Amino acid sequence: MATSREKTSARDIEELDELLQRADGGVIHTVGALEGDIVILGVGRKMGPTLVRMAKRASEIAEVSRCVIGVSRSSSPKLESQLQSWGDRDVSP
């Protein structure tokens, strides 16, 4: 449940993306307990980039060094550039 300090609404797409990419305590705990790298299939679809960013953020907060690898059947230079700007350098079209 959201506390009075947590933001739960967005004014635009960028703000919505930011809200969806946040990792809560449960995600941070789960991702922190995993061993090895994380591979996310279908990164070129609707939720793929959001899931990649959330996994990367949760890993960083949990202080776990790992690669978050996004895999997509289609190639999108814009998506690849976006993922790389977040530090998610392994993108396979």
N, CA, C and O atoms as CSV, one atom per row, in Angstrom:
chain,resi,resn,atom,element,x,y,z
A,1,MET,N,N,0.839,-1.174,0.000
A,1,MET,CA,C,0.000,0.000,0.000
A,1,MET,C,C,0.889,1.244,0.000
A,1,MET,O,O,1.904,1.289,0.695
A,2,ALA,N,N,0.508,2.235,-0.769
A,2,ALA,CA,C,1.310,3.456,-0.879
A,2,ALA,C,C,1.177,4.311,0.370
A,2,ALA,O,O,0.089,4.482,0.920
A,3,THR,N,N,2.310,4.842,0.801
A,3,THR,CA,C,2.271,5.781,1.919
A,3,THR,C,C,2.016,7.171,1.362
A,3,THR,O,O,2.019,7.373,0.148
A,4,SER,N,N,1.796,8.127,2.253
A,4,SER,CA,C,1.511,9.486,1.804
A,4,SER,C,C,2.706,10.102,1.077
A,4,SER,O,O,2.533,11.065,0.330
A,5,ARG,N,N,3.920,9.568,1.280
A,5,ARG,CA,C,5.103,10.112,0.630
A,5,ARG,C,C,5.359,9.523,-0.752
A,5,ARG,O,O,6.056,10.132,-1.563
A,6,GLU,N,N,4.804,8.346,-1.028
A,6,GLU,CA,C,5.037,7.697,-2.312
A,6,GLU,C,C,4.158,8.319,-3.385
A,6,GLU,O,O,2.968,8.561,-3.181
A,7,LYS,N,N,4.774,8.570,-4.526
A,7,LYS,CA,C,4.032,9.112,-5.645
A,7,LYS,C,C,3.355,7.961,-6.376
A,7,LYS,O,O,4.013,6.973,-6.703
A,8,THR,N,N,2.061,8.064,-6.638
A,8,THR,CA,C,1.323,6.981,-7.274
A,8,THR,C,C,0.604,7.406,-8.547
A,8,THR,O,O,-0.183,6.636,-9.098
A,9,SER,N,N,0.862,8.612,-9.015
A,9,SER,CA,C,0.260,9.043,-10.268
A,9,SER,C,C,1.308,9.775,-11.100
A,9,SER,O,O,2.315,10.251,-10.577
A,10,ALA,N,N,1.053,9.855,-12.400
A,10,ALA,CA,C,2.019,10.456,-13.315
A,10,ALA,C,C,1.349,11.531,-14.163
A,10,ALA,O,O,0.168,11.445,-14.498
A,11,ARG,N,N,2.139,12.540,-14.498
A,11,ARG,CA,C,1.639,13.618,-15.349
A,11,ARG,C,C,1.875,13.351,-16.828
A,11,ARG,O,O,1.138,13.862,-17.671
A,12,ASP,N,N,2.907,12.547,-17.160
A,12,ASP,CA,C,3.227,12.291,-18.558
A,12,ASP,C,C,3.880,10.912,-18.692
A,12,ASP,O,O,4.083,10.223,-17.693
A,13,ILE,N,N,4.205,10.516,-19.903
A,13,ILE,CA,C,4.775,9.199,-20.180
A,13,ILE,C,C,6.111,9.005,-19.476
A,13,ILE,O,O,6.373,7.931,-18.934
A,14,GLU,N,N,6.949,10.017,-19.475
A,14,GLU,CA,C,8.258,9.903,-18.842
A,14,GLU,C,C,8.109,9.647,-17.334
A,14,GLU,O,O,8.820,8.819,-16.764
A,15,GLU,N,N,7.197,10.352,-16.715
A,15,GLU,CA,C,6.964,10.172,-15.285
A,15,GLU,C,C,6.349,8.798,-15.000
A,15,GLU,O,O,6.680,8.163,-13.999
A,16,LEU,N,N,5.463,8.348,-15.872
A,16,LEU,CA,C,4.883,7.014,-15.723
A,16,LEU,C,C,5.968,5.946,-15.832
A,16,LEU,O,O,6.005,5.017,-15.025
A,17,ASP,N,N,6.847,6.071,-16.823
A,17,ASP,CA,C,7.962,5.130,-16.965
A,17,ASP,C,C,8.810,5.095,-15.705
A,17,ASP,O,O,9.204,4.023,-15.245
A,18,GLU,N,N,9.088,6.254,-15.152
A,18,GLU,CA,C,9.890,6.336,-13.932
A,18,GLU,C,C,9.198,5.598,-12.778
A,18,GLU,O,O,9.849,4.863,-12.036
A,19,LEU,N,N,7.902,5.790,-12.627
A,19,LEU,CA,C,7.161,5.103,-11.567
A,19,LEU,C,C,7.176,3.589,-11.757
A,19,LEU,O,O,7.362,2.842,-10.796
A,20,LEU,N,N,6.981,3.138,-12.987
A,20,LEU,CA,C,6.940,1.699,-13.258
A,20,LEU,C,C,8.295,1.026,-13.102
A,20,LEU,O,O,8.363,-0.172,-12.831
A,21,GLN,N,N,9.371,1.782,-13.270
A,21,GLN,CA,C,10.719,1.217,-13.208
A,21,GLN,C,C,11.283,1.171,-11.791
A,21,GLN,O,O,12.384,0.659,-11.590
A,22,ARG,N,N,10.570,1.683,-10.828
A,22,ARG,CA,C,11.039,1.653,-9.446
A,22,ARG,C,C,10.960,0.236,-8.894
A,22,ARG,O,O,10.018,-0.504,-9.175
A,23,ALA,N,N,11.946,-0.118,-8.120
A,23,ALA,CA,C,11.970,-1.438,-7.488
A,23,ALA,C,C,11.584,-1.286,-6.024
A,23,ALA,O,O,12.247,-0.566,-5.276
A,24,ASP,N,N,10.515,-1.961,-5.611
A,24,ASP,CA,C,10.125,-1.891,-4.201
A,24,ASP,C,C,10.941,-2.896,-3.393
A,24,ASP,O,O,11.774,-3.612,-3.948
A,25,GLY,N,N,10.705,-2.949,-2.102
A,25,GLY,CA,C,11.481,-3.804,-1.214
A,25,GLY,C,C,11.450,-5.275,-1.599
A,25,GLY,O,O,12.472,-5.957,-1.517
A,26,GLY,N,N,10.293,-5.772,-2.018
A,26,GLY,CA,C,10.170,-7.167,-2.415
A,26,GLY,C,C,11.004,-7.494,-3.646
A,26,GLY,O,O,11.654,-8.537,-3.706
A,27,VAL,N,N,10.981,-6.605,-4.620
A,27,VAL,CA,C,11.768,-6.806,-5.840
A,27,VAL,C,C,13.257,-6.748,-5.508
A,27,VAL,O,O,14.034,-7.575,-5.987
A,28,ILE,N,N,13.651,-5.786,-4.698
A,28,ILE,CA,C,15.061,-5.642,-4.322
A,28,ILE,C,C,15.536,-6.893,-3.584
A,28,ILE,O,O,16.623,-7.398,-3.864
A,29,HIS,N,N,14.733,-7.395,-2.648
A,29,HIS,CA,C,15.091,-8.599,-1.901
A,29,HIS,C,C,15.218,-9.803,-2.843
A,29,HIS,O,O,16.195,-10.548,-2.766
A,30,THR,N,N,14.242,-9.994,-3.726
A,30,THR,CA,C,14.244,-11.134,-4.640
A,30,THR,C,C,15.416,-11.069,-5.603
A,30,THR,O,O,16.129,-12.057,-5.778
A,31,VAL,N,N,15.622,-9.925,-6.227
A,31,VAL,CA,C,16.721,-9.775,-7.180
A,31,VAL,C,C,18.064,-9.896,-6.467
A,31,VAL,O,O,19.011,-10.456,-7.019
A,32,GLY,N,N,18.150,-9.381,-5.258
A,32,GLY,CA,C,19.384,-9.474,-4.494
A,32,GLY,C,C,19.748,-10.901,-4.131
A,32,GLY,O,O,20.928,-11.216,-3.971
A,33,ALA,N,N,18.757,-11.765,-3.998
A,33,ALA,CA,C,18.996,-13.163,-3.628
A,33,ALA,C,C,19.376,-14.034,-4.824
A,33,ALA,O,O,19.846,-15.158,-4.644
A,34,LEU,N,N,19.179,-13.532,-6.032
A,34,LEU,CA,C,19.509,-14.306,-7.233
A,34,LEU,C,C,21.016,-14.356,-7.448
A,34,LEU,O,O,21.745,-13.446,-7.054
A,35,GLU,N,N,21.465,-15.428,-8.075
A,35,GLU,CA,C,22.862,-15.543,-8.458
A,35,GLU,C,C,22.972,-15.389,-9.963
A,35,GLU,O,O,22.080,-15.807,-10.702
A,36,GLY,N,N,24.059,-14.791,-10.419
A,36,GLY,CA,C,24.323,-14.684,-11.851
A,36,GLY,C,C,23.620,-13.514,-12.505
A,36,GLY,O,O,23.016,-12.664,-11.850
A,37,ASP,N,N,23.724,-13.506,-13.826
A,37,ASP,CA,C,23.126,-12.440,-14.625
A,37,ASP,C,C,21.639,-12.700,-14.834
A,37,ASP,O,O,21.140,-13.793,-14.567
A,38,ILE,N,N,20.941,-11.669,-15.318
A,38,ILE,CA,C,19.510,-11.779,-15.602
A,38,ILE,C,C,19.318,-11.565,-17.095
A,38,ILE,O,O,19.834,-10.602,-17.662
A,39,VAL,N,N,18.572,-12.468,-17.732
A,39,VAL,CA,C,18.235,-12.343,-19.148
A,39,VAL,C,C,16.732,-12.105,-19.239
A,39,VAL,O,O,15.933,-12.857,-18.680
A,40,ILE,N,N,16.365,-11.048,-19.951
A,40,ILE,CA,C,14.946,-10.728,-20.134
A,40,ILE,C,C,14.636,-10.870,-21.615
A,40,ILE,O,O,15.186,-10.156,-22.453
A,41,LEU,N,N,13.742,-11.808,-21.922
A,41,LEU,CA,C,13.334,-12.051,-23.301
A,41,LEU,C,C,12.182,-11.118,-23.662
A,41,LEU,O,O,11.359,-10.778,-22.812
A,42,GLY,N,N,12.129,-10.709,-24.921
A,42,GLY,CA,C,11.050,-9.849,-25.386
A,42,GLY,C,C,11.215,-8.403,-24.969
A,42,GLY,O,O,10.233,-7.693,-24.756
A,43,VAL,N,N,12.458,-7.969,-24.854
A,43,VAL,CA,C,12.726,-6.613,-24.363
A,43,VAL,C,C,12.197,-5.538,-25.326
A,43,VAL,O,O,12.027,-4.386,-24.929
A,44,GLY,N,N,11.943,-5.902,-26.559
A,44,GLY,CA,C,11.438,-4.939,-27.535
A,44,GLY,C,C,9.931,-4.721,-27.462
A,44,GLY,O,O,9.388,-3.898,-28.198
A,45,ARG,N,N,9.263,-5.442,-26.594
A,45,ARG,CA,C,7.815,-5.316,-26.462
A,45,ARG,C,C,7.469,-4.257,-25.410
A,45,ARG,O,O,8.344,-3.529,-24.941
A,46,LYS,N,N,6.199,-4.178,-25.048
A,46,LYS,CA,C,5.714,-3.098,-24.186
A,46,LYS,C,C,6.398,-3.015,-22.823
A,46,LYS,O,O,6.857,-1.939,-22.440
A,47,MET,N,N,6.477,-4.107,-22.089
A,47,MET,CA,C,6.997,-4.071,-20.723
A,47,MET,C,C,8.489,-4.384,-20.629
A,47,MET,O,O,9.081,-4.241,-19.559
A,48,GLY,N,N,9.101,-4.806,-21.728
A,48,GLY,CA,C,10.502,-5.206,-21.711
A,48,GLY,C,C,11.459,-4.159,-21.165
A,48,GLY,O,O,12.192,-4.444,-20.218
A,49,PRO,N,N,11.475,-2.958,-21.731
A,49,PRO,CA,C,12.395,-1.942,-21.227
A,49,PRO,C,C,12.164,-1.593,-19.755
A,49,PRO,O,O,13.114,-1.352,-19.011
A,50,THR,N,N,10.903,-1.570,-19.344
A,50,THR,CA,C,10.576,-1.271,-17.952
A,50,THR,C,C,11.122,-2.356,-17.025
A,50,THR,O,O,11.672,-2.060,-15.965
A,51,LEU,N,N,10.966,-3.606,-17.434
A,51,LEU,CA,C,11.449,-4.720,-16.624
A,51,LEU,C,C,12.969,-4.736,-16.543
A,51,LEU,O,O,13.531,-5.015,-15.483
A,52,VAL,N,N,13.641,-4.439,-17.658
A,52,VAL,CA,C,15.106,-4.365,-17.660
A,52,VAL,C,C,15.578,-3.304,-16.685
A,52,VAL,O,O,16.474,-3.552,-15.878
A,53,ARG,N,N,14.984,-2.131,-16.753
A,53,ARG,CA,C,15.407,-1.031,-15.886
A,53,ARG,C,C,15.136,-1.346,-14.421
A,53,ARG,O,O,15.966,-1.047,-13.563
A,54,MET,N,N,13.984,-1.948,-14.121
A,54,MET,CA,C,13.677,-2.303,-12.748
A,54,MET,C,C,14.678,-3.332,-12.218
A,54,MET,O,O,15.143,-3.213,-11.084
A,55,ALA,N,N,15.010,-4.330,-13.018
A,55,ALA,CA,C,15.972,-5.356,-12.591
A,55,ALA,C,C,17.348,-4.752,-12.366
A,55,ALA,O,O,18.040,-5.109,-11.412
A,56,LYS,N,N,17.744,-3.842,-13.237
A,56,LYS,CA,C,19.047,-3.184,-13.094
A,56,LYS,C,C,19.075,-2.336,-11.821
A,56,LYS,O,O,20.041,-2.390,-11.059
A,57,ARG,N,N,18.038,-1.567,-11.594
A,57,ARG,CA,C,17.972,-0.723,-10.394
A,57,ARG,C,C,17.953,-1.565,-9.124
A,57,ARG,O,O,18.650,-1.249,-8.159
A,58,ALA,N,N,17.160,-2.634,-9.119
A,58,ALA,CA,C,17.085,-3.498,-7.937
A,58,ALA,C,C,18.438,-4.132,-7.648
A,58,ALA,O,O,18.828,-4.257,-6.487
A,59,SER,N,N,19.151,-4.531,-8.686
A,59,SER,CA,C,20.488,-5.113,-8.506
A,59,SER,C,C,21.442,-4.097,-7.900
A,59,SER,O,O,22.213,-4.425,-6.998
A,60,GLU,N,N,21.390,-2.869,-8.390
A,60,GLU,CA,C,22.262,-1.818,-7.868
A,60,GLU,C,C,21.941,-1.506,-6.404
A,60,GLU,O,O,22.851,-1.359,-5.588
A,61,ILE,N,N,20.666,-1.405,-6.074
A,61,ILE,CA,C,20.267,-1.114,-4.694
A,61,ILE,C,C,20.678,-2.259,-3.774
A,61,ILE,O,O,21.109,-2.024,-2.645
A,62,ALA,N,N,20.544,-3.504,-4.255
A,62,ALA,CA,C,20.925,-4.680,-3.467
A,62,ALA,C,C,22.440,-4.874,-3.457
A,62,ALA,O,O,22.952,-5.799,-2.827
A,63,GLU,N,N,23.149,-3.996,-4.158
A,63,GLU,CA,C,24.607,-4.035,-4.252
A,63,GLU,C,C,25.118,-5.359,-4.806
A,63,GLU,O,O,26.078,-5.940,-4.300
A,64,VAL,N,N,24.439,-5.824,-5.877
A,64,VAL,CA,C,24.827,-7.037,-6.578
A,64,VAL,C,C,25.323,-6.624,-7.969
A,64,VAL,O,O,24.614,-5.963,-8.727
A,65,SER,N,N,26.548,-7.027,-8.281
A,65,SER,CA,C,27.118,-6.708,-9.585
A,65,SER,C,C,26.709,-7.792,-10.577
A,65,SER,O,O,27.077,-8.957,-10.425
A,66,ARG,N,N,25.947,-7.399,-11.588
A,66,ARG,CA,C,25.507,-8.360,-12.600
A,66,ARG,C,C,25.131,-7.631,-13.875
A,66,ARG,O,O,24.906,-6.421,-13.880
A,67,CYS,N,N,25.069,-8.389,-14.946
A,67,CYS,CA,C,24.565,-7.862,-16.214
A,67,CYS,C,C,23.077,-8.164,-16.292
A,67,CYS,O,O,22.624,-9.238,-15.897
A,68,VAL,N,N,22.335,-7.211,-16.801
A,68,VAL,CA,C,20.939,-7.433,-17.142
A,68,VAL,C,C,20.897,-7.407,-18.659
A,68,VAL,O,O,21.140,-6.370,-19.278
A,69,ILE,N,N,20.590,-8.547,-19.252
A,69,ILE,CA,C,20.686,-8.728,-20.699
A,69,ILE,C,C,19.290,-8.740,-21.292
A,69,ILE,O,O,18.449,-9.554,-20.912
A,70,GLY,N,N,19.051,-7.831,-22.227
A,70,GLY,CA,C,17.773,-7.770,-22.916
A,70,GLY,C,C,17.883,-8.411,-24.283
A,70,GLY,O,O,18.808,-8.115,-25.040
A,71,VAL,N,N,16.935,-9.297,-24.609
A,71,VAL,CA,C,16.934,-9.997,-25.891
A,71,VAL,C,C,15.621,-9.694,-26.601
A,71,VAL,O,O,14.548,-9.743,-26.000
A,72,SER,N,N,15.727,-9.379,-27.891
A,72,SER,CA,C,14.549,-9.067,-28.679
A,72,SER,C,C,14.675,-9.674,-30.069
A,72,SER,O,O,15.774,-9.742,-30.620
A,73,ARG,N,N,13.561,-10.112,-30.636
A,73,ARG,CA,C,13.571,-10.650,-32.001
A,73,ARG,C,C,13.731,-9.543,-33.030
A,73,ARG,O,O,14.291,-9.769,-34.102
A,74,SER,N,N,13.259,-8.383,-32.722
A,74,SER,CA,C,13.339,-7.275,-33.680
A,74,SER,C,C,14.428,-6.300,-33.247
A,74,SER,O,O,14.798,-6.230,-32.075
A,75,SER,N,N,14.923,-5.562,-34.212
A,75,SER,CA,C,15.992,-4.605,-33.954
A,75,SER,C,C,15.432,-3.192,-33.923
A,75,SER,O,O,14.688,-2.788,-34.817
A,76,SER,N,N,15.792,-2.450,-32.891
A,76,SER,CA,C,15.363,-1.064,-32.779
A,76,SER,C,C,16.536,-0.235,-32.275
A,76,SER,O,O,16.881,-0.307,-31.095
A,77,PRO,N,N,17.158,0.557,-33.159
A,77,PRO,CA,C,18.279,1.384,-32.710
A,77,PRO,C,C,17.899,2.322,-31.564
A,77,PRO,O,O,18.720,2.588,-30.686
A,78,LYS,N,N,16.663,2.824,-31.564
A,78,LYS,CA,C,16.224,3.725,-30.496
A,78,LYS,C,C,16.177,2.987,-29.154
A,78,LYS,O,O,16.646,3.505,-28.141
A,79,LEU,N,N,15.607,1.772,-29.152
A,79,LEU,CA,C,15.529,0.989,-27.926
A,79,LEU,C,C,16.922,0.593,-27.453
A,79,LEU,O,O,17.222,0.685,-26.262
A,80,GLU,N,N,17.765,0.157,-28.366
A,80,GLU,CA,C,19.128,-0.228,-28.000
A,80,GLU,C,C,19.864,0.952,-27.368
A,80,GLU,O,O,20.551,0.792,-26.358
A,81,SER,N,N,19.721,2.121,-27.956
A,81,SER,CA,C,20.358,3.326,-27.418
A,81,SER,C,C,19.816,3.655,-26.022
A,81,SER,O,O,20.576,4.018,-25.124
A,82,GLN,N,N,18.503,3.524,-25.850
A,82,GLN,CA,C,17.880,3.798,-24.548
A,82,GLN,C,C,18.406,2.843,-23.493
A,82,GLN,O,O,18.786,3.279,-22.406
A,83,LEU,N,N,18.438,1.554,-23.788
A,83,LEU,CA,C,18.926,0.565,-22.823
A,83,LEU,C,C,20.393,0.795,-22.490
A,83,LEU,O,O,20.791,0.681,-21.330
A,84,GLN,N,N,21.190,1.113,-23.485
A,84,GLN,CA,C,22.606,1.360,-23.245
A,84,GLN,C,C,22.812,2.609,-22.393
A,84,GLN,O,O,23.741,2.657,-21.587
A,85,SER,N,N,21.964,3.612,-22.558
A,85,SER,CA,C,22.097,4.828,-21.749
A,85,SER,C,C,21.819,4.553,-20.276
A,85,SER,O,O,22.279,5.288,-19.403
A,86,TRP,N,N,21.062,3.489,-20.004
A,86,TRP,CA,C,20.781,3.093,-18.630
A,86,TRP,C,C,21.882,2.209,-18.063
A,86,TRP,O,O,21.837,1.844,-16.888
A,87,GLY,N,N,22.874,1.858,-18.884
A,87,GLY,CA,C,23.933,0.987,-18.427
A,87,GLY,C,C,23.686,-0.466,-18.742
A,87,GLY,O,O,24.440,-1.331,-18.295
A,88,ASP,N,N,22.653,-0.754,-19.498
A,88,ASP,CA,C,22.317,-2.119,-19.888
A,88,ASP,C,C,22.897,-2.363,-21.280
A,88,ASP,O,O,22.199,-2.276,-22.291
A,89,ARG,N,N,24.182,-2.667,-21.301
A,89,ARG,CA,C,24.926,-2.679,-22.548
A,89,ARG,C,C,24.694,-3.907,-23.420
A,89,ARG,O,O,24.995,-3.879,-24.614
A,90,ASP,N,N,24.167,-4.975,-22.848
A,90,ASP,CA,C,24.001,-6.209,-23.615
A,90,ASP,C,C,22.604,-6.268,-24.190
A,90,ASP,O,O,21.653,-6.637,-23.500
A,91,VAL,N,N,22.479,-5.905,-25.454
A,91,VAL,CA,C,21.196,-5.924,-26.141
A,91,VAL,C,C,21.377,-6.721,-27.420
A,91,VAL,O,O,22.234,-6.392,-28.241
A,92,SER,N,N,20.574,-7.771,-27.600
A,92,SER,CA,C,20.695,-8.606,-28.786
A,92,SER,C,C,19.440,-8.495,-29.621
A,92,SER,O,O,18.353,-8.819,-29.143
A,93,PRO,N,N,19.563,-8.036,-30.881
A,93,PRO,CA,C,18.371,-7.964,-31.736
A,93,PRO,C,C,17.965,-9.334,-32.217
A,93,PRO,O,O,16.983,-9.467,-32.947
